[in-house]
Amino acid sequence: MVAIQTDGLTKRFGSGEAGVLALNDLDLTVEEGEVFGFLGPNGAGKSTTINILLNFIDPTAGSAEVLGHDVQTESKQVRQRTGVLPEGAEVFERLTPREHIAWVEDAKGIDADTDAILDTVGIADAADRKAGGFSKGMQQRLGLGMALAGDPDLLILDEPSSGLDPTGMKEMRQLIREQAASGTTVFFSSHILSEVEAVCDRVAILSGGELAIQDTIENLRDQNEGVCTIDVEVDSVPDSLGLDGVAGVQDVGVADDELIVTCESPSVKVDVVRAIDERTTVTDIVSEDTSLETLFERYTGESVEAAGEQTDDSTEAAEAEVVA
Ligand SMILES: Nc1ncnc2c1ncn2[C@@H]1O[C@H](COP(=O)(O)OP(=O)(O)OP(=O)(O)O)[C@@H](O)[C@H]1O
C-alpha cells in the first residue's frame, strides 16, 4: 500500500509578481514500510509539502493522500496515525516530558507507554523535569518522543538530527532503522546527506518547488555514473594483464603493484577484477561510488554547501565521530 501520494500538488503563496510558486505539480509516491529521504536546497518546498500533508496549509491545486486518507477532508485520521517531528521542535517550557506525552495522548485520543518512549529517546532521567531548561538536543529528543507516542504508522521527521550531538545522531539513525524494521514508514527531510545515505531506501530531490528525481540511491547511482575508475592492488603485476578482451575497459595504468583501470560504466568493474584475478592475486580493490552529494548537485544545480548543509569543522568532526 502507498503511505504518501501526491498528485499535481501545487502551492502558490501570494499573487502577482510578489507571489511565490513554492510547489509546482509535485507527484510523489512513498510506499508503506519505506524509509524515504526528502531532499532539496533551502526554499525547495520541503516544509511546504509537509505542511500540506498535515493540513496546516491548503494546496493551490492538486491533491494528497496519507495512508489512504485525503489530507484535506480526512486530516483527523491522518494525524491520528502519523507522528510528526517538526523542524526545530519547540517544547512547552512549563511541562515535563511525561506531561508532553500525556498532552499527545489527549490530543490524539491514544494511550502511550510513556516510560518506554522516554527511554527510547534517551531522556528517561529527565521524565519529571520541566522542559524549560532543556538543551536543543534534549528538546529534539522530546519532540521525537512525542512523535512516537501512539505507535504511528507513519513518521514525518523534518530535519530530525538538527541540534543533536554525534551520539544523538547515531541513535537517531538507529531509531529510524528500528522503526522501519517494525513496519513504520519513515519520511524525513534532511540536509545531512550521509545520514540520508545511511538509512534511506529511496529519496526524492526537490529543486525550486519541482521534483527533480525520485528513486533508490542505487538506481540514481547506476543512471548517473558514467566513466569510473577502479584501483586494483595485486601482489605482482603480470606481463599480460588480460584486459584487452574485457568490453568497456577504456584505459589501464600501472603504478608499482597497483592497476588503475578506467571503465566506461560501473558494471564493467566486476569483469575487470575477475580478469585480473585470473592472472595474479588481487590484494585490495578501491572503487568509489558516486556520492549522494554529487547526485544532489547534479539534480539541483547547487552545491551542498550552498544548499544549506553545515560543513563547518565541528559538524565534520561530529560526523567523523559518528561514522567511527
Ligand atoms: N507562508 C509563506 N508565505 C510566503 N512564502 C512562503 C511561505 N512559506 C514558504 N514560502 C516560500 O516558499 C518556498 C518554499 O519554502 P519551504 O519552506 O517549503 O522550503 P524548504 O525546502 O522547506 O526550505 P528549508 O530547507 O529552508 O526549510 C520558499 O521560497 C519560501 O520562501
The ligand as an ORCA input file, in Angstrom:
! r2SCAN-3c Opt
* xyz 0 1
  N       3.957     31.367      4.434
  C       4.688     31.672      3.361
  N       4.477     32.829      2.708
  C       5.192     33.165      1.601
  N       6.162     32.384      1.074
  C       6.425     31.216      1.697
  C       5.704     30.813      2.865
  N       6.189     29.599      3.252
  C       7.160     29.277      2.367
  N       7.291     30.258      1.431
  C       8.225     30.238      0.289
  O       8.023     29.028     -0.426
  C       9.262     28.499     -0.884
  C       9.446     27.079     -0.324
  O       9.684     27.166      1.078
  P       9.822     25.900      2.021
  O       9.895     26.406      3.437
  O       8.786     24.907      1.709
  O      11.243     25.329      1.578
  P      12.136     24.217      2.278
  O      12.564     23.310      1.185
  O      11.439     23.625      3.438
  O      13.377     25.062      2.765
  P      14.300     24.914      4.110
  O      15.240     23.799      3.828
  O      14.982     26.231      4.142
  O      13.410     24.682      5.292
  C      10.342     29.484     -0.435
  O      10.573     30.359     -1.499
  C       9.680     30.194      0.724
  O      10.202     31.498      0.871
*
